[in-house]
Amino acid sequence: MQMAKNIAILYLKMIKISHSVFALPFAFTGAILAASGIPSLKQMFWIAVAMVGARSGAMGLNRIIDRNIDAANPRTANREIPSGKIKVRDAVIFTFISLAVFVFAAYSLNPLCLKLSPIAIAVLVLYSYTKRFTWMAHFVLGIAISAAPLGAWIAIRGTFDWEIVPLSIAVVFWLAGFDVLYALQDMEFDRSHGLHSIPQRFGIKRSLILSRIFHSVTWSLLAINGIIFNLNFVYWTGVFLVAGLLIYEHSLVKSHDLSKLNMAFFNMNGYISIAVFVFTLVALNI
């Protein structure tokens, strides 16, 4: 029993299960907007299963594809695959099962979700290779995560509609903005190993400026989302709270001091995604 628990913990660490707080609230936000309230329990269940399957599969793919890069990077050398705690073969099996769960959840939601599931998987595979040839990798990751609200909308409506596009694009720029901050940790490593990122291409100061621009776009699109769905003052309270969180996040990271980077990356962005969901939920149900 203890051995099974330890193995489970290893896999949860490999896929960074705590980072689910970034995408899952946006999926639920897309779902409640599509339903103009609270979707059925069955729909929410399969959306959650799809998100867990897709995210677990995505992280598994990334860890497998990047295992040699991770082994060479002192910051990531102790990750589960390069350190030998999880064998590549076992990680492949885990990833295959996770993606199969995702496809089955898509099948359980509606035909359009099932038809689009291979495209989602293709984007997940593509992301893990993009850092090898373009500094736009942050946006590819953003596109992958933007499938959370977009996919949940399609799961509820069974159609692709333009109304959900601004929120989905907001997620692209939000993710790209904080992924740029996260990539600051590996700027010198990326330069020395021929890998690409915005920090590697533009340096710390310009990267910080670009991250702020991306997050300004995010905030603007969240405002547009409120207008499109005619959301009330509760949502707008949340939008201004998000503005405060973004400003505080960027105040933590300075060109001469990256010591608070992890706090800016995890805490603030977790709060932002949860805030968008909670304030949207309340706005739609009062």
KARA-V516564 format. One record per pair of residues at least 12 apart in sequence whose C-alpha atoms are under 6 Angstrom apart, sorted by the first residue. I is the first residue (numbers start at 1). J is the second residue. D is the distance in whole Angstrom. If there is no record, write none. Layout:
I;J;D  I;J;D
This chain:
14;80;6  15;56;6  15;59;5  21;270;6  22;270;5  22;273;6  25;273;6  25;274;6  25;277;6  26;149;5  27;148;4  27;149;4  27;152;5  29;277;5  30;149;4  30;152;5  30;153;5  31;152;5  31;153;5  34;153;5  37;284;6  46;105;5  50;102;4  50;105;5  53;98;5  53;99;6  53;101;5  53;102;5  54;99;6  54;102;5  56;98;6  57;95;5  57;98;5  57;99;5  58;124;6  60;95;5  62;128;5  67;82;6  109;155;6  127;140;6  127;141;6  131;195;6  131;196;5  132;195;5  134;196;5  135;196;5  135;197;4  135;198;5  138;176;5  139;176;5  142;172;4  142;175;5  142;176;6  143;172;5  146;168;5  146;171;5  146;172;6  166;221;6  167;225;6  170;218;4  170;221;5  173;214;5  173;218;6  174;215;6  174;218;6  177;211;4  177;214;5  177;215;6  184;199;6  187;199;6  187;200;5  204;255;6  205;255;6  232;283;6  234;283;5  235;279;5  235;280;5  235;283;6  238;279;5  242;272;6  249;264;5
